[in-house]
Amino acid sequence: MTSEAQAAVAAAFQEEWGQIVATLIGATGDWDLAEECAQDAFAQALERWPRDGIPSRAGAWLTTVARNRATDRLRREAIGAAKLRQAVRLAPTEPPGDDDAAVSGVRDDRLRLMFTCCHPALALEAQVALTLRTLAGLTTAEIARAFLVPEATMSKRLVRAKQKIRHAGIPYRVPPAHLLPERTAGVLSVLYLLFNEGYAATAGADLVREGLCAEAIRLARVLVRLLPDEPEASGLLALMLLHDARRVTRVDGAGVLVPLERQDRSRWDAREIGEGVELLDRALRLGHAGPYQLQAAIAACHASAADAADTDWAEIAALYGRLVQLVPSPVVELNRAVAVAMADGPTAGLALLETLEASGALAGYHLLPATRADLLRRLGRGAEAAAAYRDALALAATEAERRYLRQRLRETAARS
């Protein structure tokens, strides 16, 4: 396969996957069939584009192949009029984008599809997981890691969500404008996790997936324009920008993770920081500080500090205290333990960490032993710190994080 054709297929997957799957779901109501036929189309592209050339309209080519595959499947399996009607609906038609946009007010194709997927008849977690799988193209393993559950568990949840849609006859269509608010929480969660997977990939050679970060920020901007009085939309965009401002300093030239306190702040994007802070201030003035605004406020504390020593860790610890009341998440508890350790000393942070470890909520999460290792190292307990670094190294999924942990382990062992 030529590298040009391979790159074209990869780019088409990122741009077209969600639209192709959505087209097939809309016609057939069958989520599994839609995904399988879309996968078949991309498999054919990998085989045929190097030989026949890259089509000028890659999305149209892939949609046609996927639609033909679905039509063939339905006709072969047809045992009654319903299946035949589904096959007829798959006949090529002009895309209904303008009509959908007029009904919903959402002009962006991908964001409109996300609102379509986040149906309130499903539990919020199911909405988010299904949207990430179906429209964003994230793997089941990536989604499972985002939710801190085993891949098999997430796979079963996705299957149950699709079954509920099928059995309950939940329609796959764009909601009208007045129904968008009931789906906003799901869409915000999708964009949040999409950005997180881009900013700190759960697996693979690269810690940062810039394309996912950029797409999440683009969609968040569209959402803020669509819902200017929704403070959490502005808070989420602020959070993304404040994190993205530090993106280029997160990995050094050797591909090693650079912790926040060692990053070159002169390379942080001042424009993004300024925009993020302005968005956060505007959101907070609306008087409904939610989880995304609180996380953005924490990011703003880091972004506004002249250097690591100037960071207001007491304020950050207090913000995490408020956040954990709204989002009783073990990951938030872990971050709070770090902030308390920085504000009140590693012993205080370690006490919180031990309570969290005893709960078992973060078993298998590499940042738990990594945090424990760092606090033990700061307390001068080198042998225990080295053991914890080894535990974290065994669990880390990205090479950038493994390089960092190996480096810390060598430094700790040298001092012991």
N, C-alpha and C positions, 0 to 999 in steps of 0.2 A: 504493500500500500504506500502511495506517495505521501510525504509529510503534508503536502498542500491539501490533499483530499481528506486526510485524517483531521487536520485542523478545521476544515470546512464542516465536517460532520460534528466535531465537538462544538463549534460555534452555533451550528444549527440546533443542536440539542439544547444548548442554553437559551436560545432565542425562541425556539418553536415548540419544544416539548409540551408545555402547558396548553398552548392553543390547540395542538393536534389532539391531545387527550380530551380536552374540553369539547371539541367538535364531535368526537365519537361518543362521548358520554351523553351529550345533548341529544344525539340522534337515537342512541340505543338504550340509554339508561343503565348500561352494563359497565361498571367501572373496571372489572377485571378484563373484559374483552377489549375495552379502549386501551388499557395499558399494554396488553399483549400485542395488539395490532400496531401500536406506536413503536414498540420495541422491534417488531418485525420490520417496520419501515426503515428504522435506523440501521438494522442489520443489513438490509438490502443496500442502503446507501454506502456502507463500508465495503460491500462487495463490488458495487457497480460504478461508483463515482471514480475510483482510480482507473477503471477501464474505459468508461464512456465519457468521462469529464464531469465537472461540477455543474449542475444545472443553474441557469441564471436566477431562477426563483426557487431556491432550495426548500422553503417552507411549503410552497404549492406542490412541489414534487413529492415531498414526504407525506403531506396530507392526502394526496391522491393515492399513493401506495397504501397508506394505512387504511383509508376508506375502502379501497378495493379489497383489501385483505379482510376487513370486517364484513363487507357485503358477501364475500365468498363463504366465510364462516357461517353467517346467519342463514344463507340459502342452503348450505349443506345440513345444518342442524334444524332447519325449519320443520316443525311438526304441526303448524297451525297458522292462522292468518296473522297472529300477533308478530311472529318472527319475520314474516314476509313484509309486513308494514314497516318494521324496523329497517329492513334491507332497502326498501324503497326510499325511506327518509335519508339514507346515506348517499343518495344520488347527488352529484355536485350541484351546489347552489351558490348564489352570491352570499358572502358573509353578512350576518345581520348586525354588524357592529354599530352602525348609526342608529338603528332603532333601539338597540339595547342601551346605548349611551343616552338617548333621549328619555327613556323610561327611568333609568337609574341616576342620571346625572354624572356617572363615572365615565370619563372619556378614555382613560388608559385601559387597553385591552387586558393586560395582566392583572391589574388591580380589580377590574370588574370581575374577572374570573375568580379571584380570591374571595370577593364578597359572595359570589355565587356558591362557592364551595363551603363557606362557613355558615352552614344552615343551623338555625337555632334549635332544630329538633334533635341535633346531636349534642352530646356533652362537649364542653369547650375543648378539652384535650383531644377528643376525637376529631373535631373540626380542624384543629391546628395540625395534627399529625397527618390527616388525610390530605389537607391542602399542601403541606410540605412534600408529601410523597407524589401527589398527582400533578401539581402545577409547577412546583419548584424543582422537581426531579431529584430530591435528596433520597438517598437509599434508606431502607428500613433500618439498617445498622446506625446510620448517622442520626436518624430521628430518635432511635432508642437511646443513644448516648446523650442526646439533648434532654431527654426526659428522665435520664438516670434509671432506665429499666433494661432488662435483658432483651436482646434482639427478638427472641422467640415470643416474649410477652408483647412487644410492640406489634409484631406480625399478627398475633391473635387479635389485638385491639383494632388493627386496620381491617381485618377480615370481618369482625363484628360490626364495625361502622358501615362497611359496604352492605352487609346483610340487612342492617336496619334500614338503610336507604332503599334497598330493593323490596323488602317485605312491607314497609310502610308506604311505599309509593311516593317517597319524597322527590319532588321535581327538581331537576337540575336546570335552573333558569336564573337570569339576572334579577335581583330583587328591585322593586321600585324604590325611589328615593326615600320615601317615608319609612321604609323598613331597614335602611342601612344602619341606623344606630344600634339595633339589636344584634348586628353582626360585627360591629366595630371591634369589640374586645378580641374576637377571634382573629381578625385581620391584623390587629396590632401584635398579637402573639406570634403570628406567622412571620411578620417582618422582623420582629425582635430576634427570633430564633434563626431566621435566614441570615441576618447580619452576624449573629454570634458564630454561626458555622463558617462564615467568611473570615471573621476577625480572629477566631481561635479554632481552627479546624479540629474536628474530633479525631481524625486519623490522617495518615498520609505523610508524604515527604515535606509538604509545605505547611507552615503554621498559619499563613494568611492566604485566603483565596480572594484576591482583589475583585474579581468579577462579581462574586456574591455580595461583597460589601457595597460596591457601587450600585448594584441593582436594588438592594434594600434601601439605600439612601434615596435613590431616585423615586422609588415607590412611596417612601415616607413623605417626600416633598409633595408628591401628587395628593396624598391623603390629607396633608395639612392644608393645602389649597382647597380641597373638597370640604373639609370640616374645620374651618378656622377657629371655631369656638370650642373645639374638643381639646382640653388641656393635655390629655395624655398623648394625643397624636403629636403635639408640639414637643412634649417632654421626650417622646421616643426619638424624634428626629434630632433633638438636642443631644441626647445620649449618644446616638450614632456618630454625630459630628465630632463630639468631644473625644470619643475613642478613636475615630478615624484620623483625627489630627496627629495622633501618636504612632500611626501604623508603620511608617517607614523606619522608626527607631526600635521596633520590637525584636528584630533579628539582626545580628551583626553580619559582617562580610563572610564569615565562616559558617553561617547558617545556625548560629547558636542563639537561643532565646535570651533577650536582654531584659532583666527585671526593671520595673518602673523606676526604682531609685538610681539605676545606672544609665538610664536613657539620656541621650543628648537633647536637652530641652530646646536648644537653639534651632533644632531641626523640626520641631513640632510646627504644625500648620497654624499660624496665628489667625488666618482668615477663618478657618473652620472653628477655632476656639471662640473667636468673637461672635460668629453667627450662632454657635451653640449656646453661649451664655445669654445672648439676646433672646433667643427662642425660649430658653428656660425661664428667664425673668418674666416674659410675656405670659407664659403658661401659669406660673405661680401667682400672678396677679389675679387670675380667674378664681382663686381661692379653693381649689379642689386638688390638693397635692396627692397624686396617686403614685404607684410603684415606679413608673418610668420617670416621673419628675424627680423622685427621691434618688434614683440611680443617676440621673443626669446631674443632680446637685452634688453627689459624691464625686462624679467625674470632673465637675467644675472645680471642686476643691483641689484636686490633683493638678488640673490644667492651669490654675491661677497661682500655684506655688512657684516662687522663683527658682527654688531647688528642692531636693528631697527633704532637707532638714527644715525647710520652711512650711512643710505640709501641716495643715491643721488636723491632726489625727483625732483629737478629742471631738471635733465637729463631725468628722467622718464616722466615728464610733457611734455618736448620737443619731446620725442619719440612718445607720444600719439598724440601730435599735428601733427606730420608727418603721423602717422597711420590713423588719421581721414580724412586726405586728400585722402589717397588711398582707405580707407574703410569707407565711410560716414555712419557709423552705430551708432544707439543710445546707444548701449552697450559700444562702444568705447568712445563715448562722456561722458558716466557715469564714466568710468574708468579715463578719462582725468580730470573730475571734482574732483575726489578723489585725483589724483596726484597734481593738482593745489592747493587743500586745504592743502595738506601736505607741499608743497613748499612755498606757499604764505599766508597761513592761512585759517581757515574755512570760513571766510566771502567771500573770493574770490571763494572758491569752491561752496559755497551755491548759489552765483549769477549764476554760470554756471548751477547748478542743477535746479534752478527755471526756467530757460529758457527751459531746457530739459523737465521738468514737464509740462510746458505750451503747449509744442508741442503734448503731448498725446501719443508719440511714444512708451513709456514704461509702458503704463497703464496695471496694473495687474502683473507687474514684481516686485517681492518682494525686490530685491536689491535696487530699487529706494527709497522707503520709509525707508529702512534700512540705506542707505547712508545718507539720510536727517536726520534721527534720530541721527546718530553718529556725524554729523557736528553740529547739534543743541545742543547735549550734551556737545561737546567741547566748545561751546559758552556760556555754563551755562544756556541755556534756557530749563530747565528740563521738564516743563509741556508739551511744544511742542514736545520735544524729546520723551517723554513717549507716546504721541499720535501717533507719527510716528512709534515707535516700535510696537505698537498695530496693526497699518495698515500692517506693514511688516509681523508680526506674522500670521495675517489672510491669507496672500498670500503664505507663505513659504510652500514648498512641501515635504521637508525631515525632519525627526525627529531631526537629528543633528543640523540643522539650527534653528528649532523651540526651541530646548533647549537653544541654544546660545541667541536667541532673548529674551526668557523668563528671562534668567539670566541678560541680559542688562537692561530689563525693570524693574526688581526688584532693581537693583543697582541705576538706574536713579530715580525711585520713592522714594527710601530711602533718596536720597540727596535733593529731591524737598521739 
